[in-house]
Amino acid sequence: MATNNVFPNEETQPKLSISFIKSQKGKTLLVANEYVFKLNKTTTTTKYWKCTYNGCSSKIHTDLNDKLLKTIDDHSHPSEKEVIQVREFREKVKQRAVNETTPIPRIYDEECEKDNGINKARRAITAVIPTTQLFDIPETFTKTLRNDDFLIVDKMITRRQRIILFASNNQLKLLFNSDKILMDGTFSTCPKMFDQVYTIHAIKYEQSFPCVFGLLPNRLKGTYHFMFQELKSTATQMQLNFTPKSIMTDFEPALIGVIAAEFSGVTHSSCYFHFTQAVYRAVQRVGLSTSYNNDDDVKHFCRKLMALPLLPEPIIEDTYDDLLAATATELKKNLMISFHSRFNRRVQLNHPNIWSFIKFLQEEENRFHHLSIQFHAGLGTRPKQIKTIAIQRRIDNLGERYYDGVINAMEYLDGLSFIVAKRKK
C-alpha cells in the first residue's frame, strides 16, 4: 500500500496503489494511502468512491475493473492506518473461520503471528533446554514478536532464587496508567525450575489486559516485595508511577501483607472465585471432604458459606452468626481466572520447557498488541453470555425479594447457596 498521506489538490491520476477490504456488513471498501472510501454510485463506465469520514470531500474514481482514474481533493482528517489494520485482520480471521475447521482462537493467534512477518531464522534457533535456574536467555527470547524489548527484569534474589519479568513498553504504559489492576499466580504451566507464573493485569474498556508475566521462584513475602520494587523502579525510569487505586488478588496471606506495605491507601479486595476455593480448601483441611461429598446438609452449609459475599455488606456478619447459631441447634467469572484458564489451554501441557514457555508469553504479548489496537479503534467488549446474564438476574431477584421484605436474610442466603451449587455443564 502507498505511504503518501495526502492526495494532490487537482483532479489527476497519481501513482498510488489501491486495495479493497470488506465492511462489517460485507460491503466493499476501497483503501488508498491509508484512507478508506465507500462506493457512492456506479455508472456504465465509472465507479465513484467517497471518503468514509463524515464531512471529508476527498473522492476517487475508478473504472468498472477497479483501475484508478482520478483523485479529487485533499482529506480533512488524519489517515486511518489502525482502522484499516483492524478491518484487514478481522477479514482474514473471518475468511479462515468460514473455510476451515481450525478453532477460532487458534486462527486468531496464527494470524497475529503472521501479521508480524517473523524471521524464519529466529524461529529456527534452538537453545539447550535448561534444568536449573542458572541459564542464559537467548536474545530472541528477550524480544517481542515485533522485535521490541520484552525482558524487563532478570535478577537473582539469592544465589539460587531467580526472578524473571516480561512486559512490552505498551503493556507497562497501560499498567502504570491504570487505577485498577488484578494479580494472580498459576502453577501447572510454570517451567519446573520455577514455582509459579505470576501475571498482573490492567483494566481498561471493561476488559482485562495482561501487562506483566513473571516467573517467580517461590511464594514468599520477600519475593513479592522484590517484584513490586522492580516494577516501581521501572515506572520511575519511564517517568510514570506504579500507584493503582484498587488491587484484586487471591487470599494468599504473604501477598496480602506485602500489598499493604507496598501500596499504602490502596483498596485491596479478593475475587469471589478465590473465596469459594478457600472455603473448599478449609473443608479439606478440617477433614470434611467425605461429609461434603456424601452429606447434603454439610454440603448445603458449606455452600451457604460460599454465598455469604453475595449478600449486602451490612448484613454479612449478622447472617454468618445466625448461620453458625442455626447449625449448633458459577457465578460471575473473574477476568484473571478466565485468562489463566485460556492460557493453560493454549499451553496444552504441564510444566513446559523454558523456551516453549517464553514463546507462549511472546504470543500472549502479541495478542495484547492486537487487542489494544482494536479497542483503540473503537471495538466494543464482547456481550455477556446468556448463562451469565441469567445467573445475575437470579441474584438480583433474590436481592429485590429481600429488600421488599418478602424473604429474610437467612432465606436470602439459602437462595444464593443454590446458585453457588449450580454446576457447569
N, C-alpha and C positions, 0 to 999 in steps of 0.2 A: 504494500500500500504506500502511496506517496506520502512524503513527510511535510509538504508545504502546509501552512496553516491558514493562508489567505488566498482567495481566488482573485484574479485580476478584475479590475473595475469594468473593462469593456467586454462586449459580447464577442469573445474569441474562442478559439479551440485550443486550450492549454494542453501541455503534455503532462497528464496526470492519469494515474490508474484508478479504475473504479472496480468495486466488487459489490456483492449482494448478500444480504442476510435476511432472515425472517423475523417478523414481529411476533409478539406473544400470540397474536390471533392468526398467525400463519401467512400474513401478507408480506410481499417482497419489499424490502427497503434497499435503497442504493447508498453505498458508502464511498465517499471521496474525501481525501485529505483529512481524515478523522472527523468528518461531519456526516450526518445521516439525513437522507432525503426520502420522502414518500411520494408515490405516484399520484399526481394531481389529475391528469387526464391523458387520453391516448387518441391520436388521430390516425389517419390512414398511412402516415409516414413517420410520425414523431411521437415519442413519449415525453411528457412534461413532468419533471420532478421538482418538488419544492422542499426546502429545509423543514425538518420536523419541529424546530424550535419556534415557539409561538412568537410572532412579530418579526421574524427574520425574513428578509426579502430575497435571499440567495436562491438561485434556481439552476437546474441543469436540464439540458435537452439531450436525448439520445434517439437513435433510430430504433426501429422495431426489433433489431438484433442486438440491442443494448450497446451499440457503439457510440461513444461520446461525440456529440455535435457541437455543443457550446455551453459555456457557463455564464451566468448573469449575476452581477452584484456581489459585494463582499458580505461576509457574515457579520452579524451584530453581536456575537457572543463567542466565548471560547470554544475550542474544539471539544469533542465528546469521546476522547480516547477510552476512558474507563467504561462508559456506557456501551461502546462498541465491543470491547473485550468481553463484557458480561454477556451480551447478546450472542456473540460468536461461540463462547464457551457453552452456554446453555443449549444452543442449537446442536453442537457436537454431541453433548450428552443425550439430548432428546433423540437424535437420529440413531445413536447406538442402542439406546433403550428400546426403540421400536424394532430394530433389526437384529438384536442379539438377545441371548438368554442370560448374559452376564448380569449379576446383581447390580442394581443401580449404584449403591455406594462404591463398589469396585470400579465401575465405569467412571464415576466422578473422580476417584483417586488417580486412575490411569490417565485421564485427560488432564488433570492438574499437572501430572509429571511430564506428559508430552509437551505441554504448553511452555515448559521451561527449556526445551531443547538441550537436555542434559548430555554432556560429553560422554561418548561411549568409552573413551579411555578411562575416565573417572570411575565408571561403573565396573570396569574390568579389574580395578585394583583389588587385590586380595591380601589382607594382612593376617598374620598369625593370630589365632584366637587365644586371648589370654585366659588364665585360670585364677589369677590373683588380681588385687587392685594395683599392682605395680606393672603398668604398661604405658606405652606412648600412644597417643591418639593421632592417627594419620591426618594430614591436613584436610583431605577430602571429607572427613567426618567432623571437622570443626566449622564447616560452612553449610549454609542452606542449599537447597537445590538450585537457587539462583546465584550461588557463589557469594552470598553476603555472610558476614560474621554470624556465627551461631553459638559457639562455645564461649560462655562469659565467665565461668568460674571453674577452675580445676586445681584444687589445693588439697594438701594433706593436713587434716586436723591434728592427727597424731602420726606416729611412724607407720601405722597400719590402717589408718582410718582416712579415707579419701572422699571428698565431696565434689560432684560434677554438676554444673548447672548449664542448661542450654536455653537460649532465647534469642530471637532476632531483634533488631533495633525497633522495628514496628511493634512487636509484641511488648517490649519493655515500655515504649511510649504509652501504649494503651493501658498497661498495668499501673504505671506511676501516675496516670491521669484519671484513674478510676476511684470512685468513692466506695464502691462495694466490690469485695473480692471473695473468692471461695478457695479453699485449700483442702487437699485430701491426698492420702497415700494409697498405693496399690502394691501388691506383693507377688502375685503369680507371674506377672510378665517382667519382673525385675531380673536382670542378669545375676547369676548365682553369687558373684563376688560382692554384691551389694545387698542391703537389707530391704530397701523399698524404692519404688518410683514415686516421687512426690511432685504433684502438679499444683500450680497456682493459676487461678482463672480470674479474669476481669469480666464484669457485667456491663454490657452496652447494647442498646437496641433491644432490651429484654432478652438478650442472648448471652450465653456463656462462651467466652473466648479463652482457650488455653494459652497462657502467656509465658510460663516458665516450666521447664521439665527438669526435675532434679533426680540424681542418683545419690541416695544417702546411705551411709554405712550402718546406721542404727536409728533408734527412736529415742535418743537421749536429749535432755534439755540443752546440753552444750552444743549439739549438732544443729538444733533448731535456731539457737542464738546465733551461731556462726552463719547459717544460711541467710537469716534476716539482715545481719550486719553487712554481709557481702552485697545483698540487694540494695540496701540503703546507700552503700558506698557507690554502687553503680549508678543509682539515681542521682547522686551528687555530681558525679562525673558528667552526667547528661544535663546538669543544671535543672534537675527536677527533684521532687520529694516523693518518698515512699511512705505516705501517711493516709492510708484508707480510713474511712469513717466507720465502715461496717465490715466485719470478717465472719465468715461461716466456716466451721470445721467440724470434725468428728469430736468424740468425747475423750480423746487421748489426754490423760492427766498432765503429762510432761509438756505437751503443746499448749494447754490452757494457761499454765503459769508463765510460759515464755511470751505468749501473746500479750498478757497483761503487763509484762515488763518492757517489751519492745514497742508496743503501740499504746501509749497512755491515752486514755479517753475514748478509745475505740469501742464500738458496740460489738461484742463478741457473742455469737449465737452458734448453735449446733443444729444440724438438719434433722428432720423427722426420721428419715431412713436410718440414720446412725443411732437415734434414740431407740427405735424398735430393736435394732441389733444389740444394743447394750442391755436392754431388758432380757432378751433371749439368752445372751451370754451369762447374765446373772442367774437365770433359770438353770442353766447347765452347771454353773459354779456351785450352787447350793444343792445339787443332786436331784433336781425336779424334772429332768428330761423325760424319764419314763412316765411320770404322772402327767406331764404336759401332753404327751402323745396319746395317753390312754384314758385320762380322766377329763371329761368335758368340763367339769366345774373348775378344775385347776387351769385348764386352757382358757376358759372364758374369763377367769380372774386376771390372768396374765395379759390377755388382750385388752382388758379394761385399763390395765396399767399402761399399755402401749398407746391407748387412745387418749390418755389424760392431756397431752399437749394440744389436742384439738379443741379442748374446752376453752371458753373465755378465760383469760388470765386471772381475773379476780376470784373465780370460784375453784381454781385448780386445787389449791391446798386443802380447802374445806372438803371438797369431794374426795380427795385422796384419804383424808382422815375418816370420812364416812365409809369409804370402801374398806379400809382396814377394820373399822368397827363392825361392819356388817359381816365380814369374814370371821371375825372372832366369835360372834354369836351364831391395692397399694394405693393407694393414696397418691397424693401429689408427688411425682418423681422429682428427685433432686438433680439439678443440671450436672453437678460434678459426677454423681453416680452414673448418669446416662453416658457421660464422656468416658469414664473408665470401662463401662460395660462395652461400649462400641470399640474402644481402644483394644481391650482384651480380645474381642472377637477378631479384630484385624491382625493382631499379632499371631493368633492361632496356635501358639504353643507356650508352655510354661517355661520360664527362665531361659529366654533366648540368649544366644551369644551376644557379646557387647556390640559387635559391628552390625549385626542384624537389628539390634535394638536401636542403635543410633540412627540407622536408616529409617526405621519406623518414625522416629522423632522428626527427622527431616521431612518425611511425608506429612506428618501432622502439622508442622510449621507451614508447609506449602498449602495445606488445606486452610489453615488460618489466613494465609495471604489472600487466597481466592475468596473466602467468605467475607473478609473485611472489604475487599473491592466491591463485592456485590451489595453489601449493606450500605456502603458509602454511596453507591449508585441508586439507592432507594429500594432495594429488595426488602420485602417485609418478612417478619418472622413466620414460621410455619404455624398453621392453625392448630389449636389443641385437638387431641384425639377425642373421638366421641366418648370413649370409655372414661377419659379423664374428666370431661365435662359432666358426665353422668354422676361420677363419684363426688365431684364438687357440689353438684345440685343436691345430692343426698345429705351432705354435710350442712349445706345452707338450710335445707328444710328442717333438719333437727334443731338447728340454731333458732329458726323462727318459732318453732313449737315451744322451745324453752323460754324465749323472751315473751311469747304470748301467754305463758303460764299454763300451757297445755300439758307439759311434762316437767318433772323436777330435774335437779342436777344429776341424780343417780340414773334416772331414765335416759337422760341425755347421753351420759357416758355409756350406758348399756347399748344404746343405738349406735354410737360411734364404734363400739367394740365389734359389731357385726360388719362394719365397713372395713375395719382392720383385718377381720378374719377372711374377707373375700380373697380367694386365691386367683392367681393369674392362670389363664387358660393356655 
